[in-house]
Amino acid sequence: MKKYFAVFILFYTITILYMMFFGSDRKSSDICYFQIIPFNTIHYFFADHTIQAKKFIINIIGNIFVFSPYGWLGLYIKKFNSITPITFIFLLFITFIEICQSITGRGVADVDDIILNTTGMIIGFYTFKFFKLYNIFNLQVYSDFESTKSDLQSF
């Protein structure tokens, strides 16, 4: 399963990066945009009732759901069987991507995207731990039962 996951996550990452920089007919802009007020965009999507459901789903639900597979990196990388290291590395990675989007003019560096993407990764992490704890899909990973149990209990 680890080999399949490694191949999956590689192609999944390439696809996500493509969508973040070139998908949805993204055009390059000469202006860099940074949205650094936490929960500003999220509040906007909940408060503005004129926003179409499709945009809400893509921007809020999509930003959470799409990044949940990264919570399963503990299947492949021993260091990522604990919430702290995987969250720290993921935050660095997603912040870098958001800044690159802004610098290249292919999107807005939005702190809310970072919050939502990280939430998705954390949901994926605890889903992975739950599956491991109850031996769903017979996951064979680098973690031991006690660390899995303590991570779930701390949630």
Secondary structure, 3 states (H helix, E strand, C coil): CHHHHHHHHHHHHHHHHHHHHCCCCCCCCCCCEEECCCCHHHHHHHHCCCCCHHHHHHHHHHHHHCCHHHHHHHHCCHHHHCHHHHHHHHHHHHHHHHHHHHHCCCCEEEHHHHHHHHHHHHHHHHHHHHHHHCCHHHCCCCCCHHHHHHHHHHC
